[in-house]
Amino acid sequence: MNILIFIVALIGGTAGVLSTLYLTISLPAVIIWKVYRRIHKHIPITK
């Protein structure tokens, strides 16, 4: 039973770390991409 709890905790921890990394990397990337398009192609940021 102890090994089962360890496996579930490991899977849950890994999912939490991966989702946090994804959000940490993707949000600034989208903002930078929108600013780049605004400067070079004159596309509105909200589009």
C-alpha positions as CSV (number, residue, x, y, z in Angstrom):
1,M,0.0,0.0,0.0
2,N,2.9,2.4,0.8
3,I,4.4,2.0,-2.7
4,L,1.0,2.8,-4.3
5,I,0.8,6.0,-2.3
6,F,4.3,6.9,-3.4
7,I,3.5,6.3,-7.1
8,V,0.4,8.5,-6.9
9,A,2.3,11.3,-5.1
10,L,5.1,11.1,-7.7
11,I,2.6,11.3,-10.6
12,G,0.8,14.2,-9.0
13,G,4.0,16.0,-8.2
14,T,5.2,15.6,-11.8
15,A,2.0,16.8,-13.2
16,G,2.1,19.9,-11.0
17,V,5.7,20.7,-11.9
18,L,5.1,20.3,-15.6
19,S,1.9,22.5,-15.6
20,T,3.8,25.2,-13.7
21,L,6.7,25.1,-16.1
22,Y,4.3,25.3,-19.1
23,L,2.5,28.4,-17.7
24,T,5.8,30.0,-16.6
25,I,7.2,29.7,-20.1
26,S,4.2,30.1,-22.3
27,L,2.7,33.3,-20.8
28,P,5.8,35.5,-21.4
29,A,6.3,33.9,-24.8
30,V,2.8,34.9,-25.9
31,I,3.2,38.4,-24.6
32,I,6.6,38.8,-26.4
33,W,5.1,37.4,-29.6
34,K,2.2,39.8,-29.5
35,V,4.5,42.8,-28.9
36,Y,6.8,41.7,-31.7
37,R,3.8,41.4,-34.1
38,R,2.6,44.9,-33.0
39,I,6.0,46.5,-33.7
40,H,6.9,44.7,-37.0
41,K,3.6,44.0,-38.6
42,H,1.3,46.7,-37.0
43,I,-1.2,44.1,-35.9
44,P,-3.2,45.1,-32.8
45,I,-2.1,43.3,-29.6
46,T,-5.7,42.2,-28.9
47,K,-6.2,40.4,-32.2
